[in-house]
């Protein structure tokens, strides 16, 4: 097996931009990362600092981080599935076009996107709306790919089954720039039995095709299979469990696919205030060692205090 491509969600600040993202990645012992180019819950974006981006790429090269494994995540709030408000839908399309240009200027070529929620319009209408938007966004032959994320099926989310993802893909004109991000928590909550991952992967291959799989979000779940809730848990401490997730990460068919942790920060009281700390340094160590750290929460709190 080739080298493990493992990382996590990291921050992207106005002061350091992608350079800060790379530094944070290295502090976790990771060799890839995912970031939002601004706050995930809004569409406010600041100009990109070209000098900081050059420094970031230099630091990546020095530490064997392949920019082709790096992921940008689009903000949650853009919704291509619902076009009841035409102005909002057009804003989402235009924002995503601009976000892909920002991503391209950073040298990154993968953007994860939540397909969206139909909010009462129905799945079929939503699939048409998403594809219609993607055909505008991806009209240029070249550029970053959009990775449709598999969803948990919370509320009216679209993309809770491989068939729904495939239905969107089939309607996209530029097949070269449309791929998929598989989220282990989401597919569990959507009803797929991740403990029988070979079967899940075979189904993915049959419906969508493994060649489309460009990123995996490695998250444990607080919920039982089919709960449709989307609540992430720390690696090995949820209903999926350590052994199941290790099998996903080290699966022979997925060795070239970047794996990204989006597990919850750890809470701790400090001077009477609730503080949260990233778990990724410790979770990545567990993954590399293939051994669960049952003192994970305490070790994280001690380290950051």
LINRA-V291886 format. One line per field, one symbol per residue. psi: psi as a letter, one per 40 degrees, with the letter a starting at -180 (. if undefined). burial: + if it has 24 or more other C-alpha atoms within 12 Angstrom, else -. A space follows every 50 residues. Layout:
psi->???
burial->???
This chain:
psi->iaihghaihiihiddebddddddddddefieiiiiieahdeiehhiihhd ddddddddddddefhhdeeihihiidehhedhfdhddddddddddddddd dddddeeiehhhhhdihefedidddddddddddddddfdhdiiiihhhhh iefhbfhifeidddddddddehdgddehaihhhddddddeehgedgdddd ddddddddhdeeheihhghiieiihedfdghiiiheeaddidddddddde hdeedehhhhhfiiihiihhfeihiiihedddddddddefhihefddddd ddde.
burial->---++++++++++--+++++++++++++++++++++++-+----+--+-- -++--++-++----+++++++++++++++++++-----++-++-++++++ ++++-+++++++++++++----+++++++++++++++++---++++++++ ++++-+++++++++++++++-+-++-+++++++++++++++++++-+--+ +--+---+-+-+++++++++++++++++++++++++++++++++++++++ ---+-+++++++++++----------++++++++-+++---++--++--+ -----
